[in-house]
Amino acid sequence: MDRKVVVTGVAGLIGSHVANELLSLKLFKVIGIDDLSGGMEENLKPLIKKGMKFYKMDLRDTKKLKRILNSVETVYHLAAHAAEIKSLYNPIDDQSNNLGSFHSLMIACVYNQVRKVVFTSSMSVYGTQDQMPYTEEQECHPEDFYGITKYAVEQSLPIYQKVYGINYTIVRCHNVYGPGQNIGDPYRNVLAIWANMILRGKKPLVYGDGEQLRSFTHVDDCKNFIIECGYKFNGETFNIGNEEPISIKKACQLLCDAMGWEKGFEYAPRRPQEVKHAWSSSMKAVRTGYDWKVNFKAGISDFCHWILEHKPMKPKYDKQFEIEKNIPKQWKEKMI
Ligand SMILES: NC(=O)c1ccc[n+]([C@@H]2O[C@H](COP(=O)([O-])OP(=O)(O)OC[C@H]3O[C@@H](n4cnc5c(N)ncnc54)[C@H](O)[C@@H]3O)[C@@H](O)[C@H]2O)c1
């Protein structure tokens, strides 16, 4: 196994599943990188057992990355601080981490002549638009700083390709959930937040009127396509994920049912800049052979099965926001 691939953000939800699948293929030596600022440390143990070499490090350490990427052919870049609304209050961290780590990685890729980079972008690049579901042909109008960092990376990849010959594929995921998700993050992943609140005996919070439409994607419906992008396509962008929109309040009720929680949920004020309805079409990926298989009911049952094997987690709140003004009440008062 001389062929080496790198997965960044490997302790995270999607990264750990991608790395696990890559290890099962037994075609590559898999190197995982994560600074453990998010994700779950417990995701790493089975991967290391299967032979993954793990580096705990911040991707902005370019010098170290240059050494690690020696003779690597493909990089799956999944590491990010990925919280849309929180990015409005931590813009420096968001930009510095997500853009800084991307460019640091690309410098190391150029240095080592890495052949291909697969980047997980996000539906957040679309912002609020009337045309639903979002398709790849639509213009992008991100409405939060996280979405802007994702779009900036998307716009930078063709430049790295043109100037340095590094191929790339962009995969825009949406609302991914599944076993391995960090349930202790109070700022993102609504299903994980609700599940942890239930484990802690608290009623889950639904923002606004709960009529917002989203579609949720089980991680099993992302990992294989992301892996394939390592050796297929070049310069392409794909939406992937489930295309069954469901209201937030219905999703919450189904999660409560799957966890056997009978006390229901509570409503909380709508959050600033939250997009009302948002889901995207995966038809472009479907035409290349992609399909999503896990419907929401089956996926949520699998997720809750995993959750119920876990103890509740103490939510990890940031000590200080960079902007304190208009912080949602539920964060300020640590209601989650
Ligand atoms: N989960 C979703 O719903 C979703 C949707 C769209 C896009 N994405 C994107 O997919 C990728 C993976 O998402 P996820 O849900 O698995 O996120 P995650 O938070 O579970 O994993 C991200 C990992 O990146 C690591 N990381 C962050 N900054 C780092 C740095 N500077 N150096 C090293 N490691 C660093 C974190 O510690 C974490 O383990 C992210 O880029 C995210 O933006 C996720």
PDBQT file of the ligand as one rigid body, heavy atoms in Angstrom, charges set to zero:
ROOT
HETATM    1  N1  LIG A 401     -22.282  18.285   9.165  1.00  0.00    +0.000 N 
HETATM    2  C1  LIG A 401     -22.907  19.028   8.267  1.00  0.00    +0.000 C 
HETATM    3  O1  LIG A 401     -24.118  19.179   8.314  1.00  0.00    +0.000 OA
HETATM    4  C2  LIG A 401     -22.145  19.691   7.152  1.00  0.00    +0.000 A 
HETATM    5  C3  LIG A 401     -22.879  20.292   6.139  1.00  0.00    +0.000 A 
HETATM    6  C4  LIG A 401     -22.191  20.930   5.115  1.00  0.00    +0.000 A 
HETATM    7  C5  LIG A 401     -20.815  20.951   5.111  1.00  0.00    +0.000 A 
HETATM    8  N2  LIG A 401     -20.119  20.358   6.114  1.00  0.00    +0.000 N 
HETATM    9  C6  LIG A 401     -18.661  20.427   6.071  1.00  0.00    +0.000 C 
HETATM   10  O2  LIG A 401     -18.114  19.129   6.120  1.00  0.00    +0.000 OA
HETATM   11  C7  LIG A 401     -16.923  19.132   6.886  1.00  0.00    +0.000 C 
HETATM   12  C8  LIG A 401     -17.023  18.125   8.007  1.00  0.00    +0.000 C 
HETATM   13  O3  LIG A 401     -18.165  18.440   8.793  1.00  0.00    +0.000 OA
HETATM   14  P1  LIG A 401     -18.478  17.661  10.132  1.00  0.00    +0.000 P 
HETATM   15  O4  LIG A 401     -19.918  17.778  10.381  1.00  0.00    +0.000 OA
HETATM   16  O5  LIG A 401     -17.838  16.320  10.117  1.00  0.00    +0.000 OA
HETATM   17  O6  LIG A 401     -17.744  18.621  11.167  1.00  0.00    +0.000 OA
HETATM   18  P2  LIG A 401     -17.054  18.271  12.561  1.00  0.00    +0.000 P 
HETATM   19  O7  LIG A 401     -17.061  19.515  13.353  1.00  0.00    +0.000 OA
HETATM   20  O8  LIG A 401     -17.652  17.053  13.130  1.00  0.00    +0.000 OA
HETATM   21  O9  LIG A 401     -15.563  17.962  12.095  1.00  0.00    +0.000 OA
HETATM   22  C9  LIG A 401     -14.670  18.959  11.733  1.00  0.00    +0.000 C 
HETATM   23  C10 LIG A 401     -13.340  18.619  12.359  1.00  0.00    +0.000 C 
HETATM   24  O10 LIG A 401     -12.365  19.582  11.938  1.00  0.00    +0.000 OA
HETATM   25  C11 LIG A 401     -11.454  19.760  13.006  1.00  0.00    +0.000 C 
HETATM   26  N3  LIG A 401     -10.751  21.028  12.804  1.00  0.00    +0.000 N 
HETATM   27  C12 LIG A 401     -11.300  22.269  12.745  1.00  0.00    +0.000 A 
HETATM   28  N4  LIG A 401     -10.356  23.190  12.542  1.00  0.00    +0.000 NA
HETATM   29  C13 LIG A 401      -9.171  22.528  12.459  1.00  0.00    +0.000 A 
HETATM   30  C14 LIG A 401      -7.824  22.943  12.263  1.00  0.00    +0.000 A 
HETATM   31  N5  LIG A 401      -7.494  24.229  12.109  1.00  0.00    +0.000 N 
HETATM   32  N6  LIG A 401      -6.858  21.991  12.238  1.00  0.00    +0.000 NA
HETATM   33  C15 LIG A 401      -7.174  20.685  12.399  1.00  0.00    +0.000 A 
HETATM   34  N7  LIG A 401      -8.432  20.235  12.589  1.00  0.00    +0.000 NA
HETATM   35  C16 LIG A 401      -9.420  21.150  12.627  1.00  0.00    +0.000 A 
HETATM   36  C17 LIG A 401     -12.325  19.733  14.253  1.00  0.00    +0.000 C 
HETATM   37  O11 LIG A 401     -11.604  19.423  15.398  1.00  0.00    +0.000 OA
HETATM   38  C18 LIG A 401     -13.348  18.657  13.884  1.00  0.00    +0.000 C 
HETATM   39  O12 LIG A 401     -13.006  17.389  14.399  1.00  0.00    +0.000 OA
HETATM   40  C19 LIG A 401     -16.717  20.573   7.371  1.00  0.00    +0.000 C 
HETATM   41  O13 LIG A 401     -15.849  21.226   6.479  1.00  0.00    +0.000 OA
HETATM   42  C20 LIG A 401     -18.094  21.186   7.277  1.00  0.00    +0.000 C 
HETATM   43  O14 LIG A 401     -18.025  22.564   7.030  1.00  0.00    +0.000 OA
HETATM   44  C21 LIG A 401     -20.763  19.726   7.132  1.00  0.00    +0.000 A 
ENDROOT
TORSDOF 0
